[in-house]
Every structure is written in C-alpha cells, then in structure tokens.
Amino acid sequence: MGPAELIGPLQISVWWYVAAAVILLAAFLNLFAPLLRAAAGSRVKNRPRIPIPVRSTYMGRIAAVESKLTRGEADVRTAARELAKIVREFAGDAWGVKAEHLTYRDAAVAGLDDLAESLAGLYLAEFAEDETEDLSGQIAAARRLVTRWS
C-alpha cells in the first residue's frame, strides 16, 4: 500500500478554501450589516403605525373644534388652545410622549418636528396680541399631523 492509496475522499483542494472564504465573508457581512447600512447613508426611520380608531378619534375632535369655531361658539384663542391640547394628546397616544405641557421648542429639540410645526402655528393664534380672523391653516396643519403619522 503506497501513499497514493492513503489519500481520503476529501482531499485538500483550492475549492475548500474558496468555500470557507465565502462562508466567512457571508458571516462577516451578516454580523456588520447594520454598521455597513449606516455607513452607506441609509437613515430610514421606522415610524410606528397608529391604529385607525386613534386617527379617526382625533380627526373627529379636530372637526368638532372647527365646527364650534364656524358656528361662533368659540373664539379663535379658545379654538387654538383646544387644538393644541388635541395635538399634544395625539402625540401622547401616537408616540407615547408625555406632551401635556410640551412647548414647540421642546418638541423640536426632541425630534418631533411635525408636532413642533403644528404647535408653533397654534401659538401664533393663541398668544397673538390682536385676535386673528382665520384658524384654517392651523386646523389643516393639525389634520396633516394626524394623517401623516397614521
């Protein structure tokens, strides 16, 4: 029996090295995939889905404030105050943020840009020296906030 007869069926070949390299490369890419995506610039934020009943509840509350305003049952300041309360409560239900006393600057610092934009418009109507005539822009912004995050 010579040395040629002692070589087993799984002899060392270049293909084994190639297969091992491919497996190690796949494991490496799988392990560091989040870092590679971040380095490539993928910054997609997963926004949580808000249940439809939550959206419809807040849309109904916004419509109620709008109808009070058009019927003359509430003035612009009161309607702006109610809308700000609705928007803050929506932020609490949608994102779990305690926003009862959140200012628009606090919302902007916290990264809630949509909420900050809506609150900034409501501040102008709520704290203006002379009462503004129209609140339709702020009502539309509150509706956009609810629909955008739904």
N, C-alpha and C positions, 0 to 999 in steps of 0.2 A: 504494500500500500504506500503510495507516494504522496507528496504534498498536494498534487492536483486533485486527489480524491478526498482530501480533508476539507476543502472549501465547501461551506454550507450553502443552502439555497438563498440566504440573504447576505450576499457578499456586499462589501463596501463599494458603493458606486457614487458617482457625482450626483445622481438624481436624489439620493438620500439627503445630501447636503442642501440641494435646492428645495426639497420638500420641507426640511427643518427650517430653512431660512424663510420660506413663505409662511409657515405656521407662526414663527416668532414675529414676523412683520405684522401679521393679522392680529396677534395678541397685543402687540405694542400699539397699533392704531386703535384698537378697541379700548385699551386702557387710557390712552391720552386723547381720545376723540373730543371730549368737552373742551380741553385746552386748545386743540387744533381748530375747533369751530370758533372759539373766542378770538384766537389769533387771526383767523381769516376774516373777522368782522361780522360774524353772524350774531346779531344782537336782537333777535326776535323775542319779544316778551310774550309769554303765555298769559293772556288775560282770562280770568275766570269767567265762566258763563253764568249769567244771572238768570234765575228762573223766570218764566213768563209771568206768573202771578205777581211777582215783585215788580216787574216792569209795568204791568197794566195797573197795579195799585197806584204807583207813583204818577203814571200818566193821568189817571183819574183825579188824583189830588191836584195836579197842576191845572187840569181843566176846570176843576171846581174853583180854584183861585182866580182863573181867568174869567169865569162866568160871574163871580162876585164883583170883579172889577168892572166888567162891562155893564152890569146891572146897577152899579153905583152903590153897592152895599159895603164896599171897602175902598179906601183911598189908595193911592199909589204906594205910599210908605208902608201901610199895613200889608198890602199885597206883596211888596218886596220882602218884607220881614217873613211872611208866611212861606214865600218861595225859598228863601234862604234856609228856613227850617226844614222844608221838604227836601231840598238838595243835600243838606247835611245828613238827614236821616237816611236818604238813599245811599250816601257814601258809607254809612254805618252798616246798612243791610247788604250792600253790594261787595264791599271790600273788608268789612269787619273793622273799620276805623272808627274810633270814638271821636266824632266830629261835631258834637253838640255846640262846642264853644270854639271851633276851629276858625281862624281868620283866613282870608285868601292868601296872605303871605305864608302862614303856617302850611297851608295846603300845597303851595308852590315849593316850599322847602322840602316837604315830604314826598315830592314827586307826583302829586296828584294834580297835574296841570289842567285837566279838564274841569275839575272841581274848582280850582283856583280861578280859572277864567270865568266860570259861571258866578262865583261869589263876588268877584271884582265888579261885574256888571250890576249885580244886585246891591252892592254897597253904594254905587253911584246913585241909584234910585232911592235907596233907603236913607242915606245921610246927606242928600243934596240940600242946599240952603233954600232954594225955591223948589216947589214940588214939580216934578217932571210930568208931562202930559201923557207920555206913552211908555208902557212897560212891555210892549210886544216883543222887542228884541231880547229882553231878559227871559221872557216866557219861552221863546223859541230856543234860547241857549239852554234852559233847563230841560226842555224836551230833547234836544240833541244829546245832552249829557246822559239822559236815561236810555235813549235808543242806541247811542254809541257803545255803551257798556252792557248791552243786552245780547 
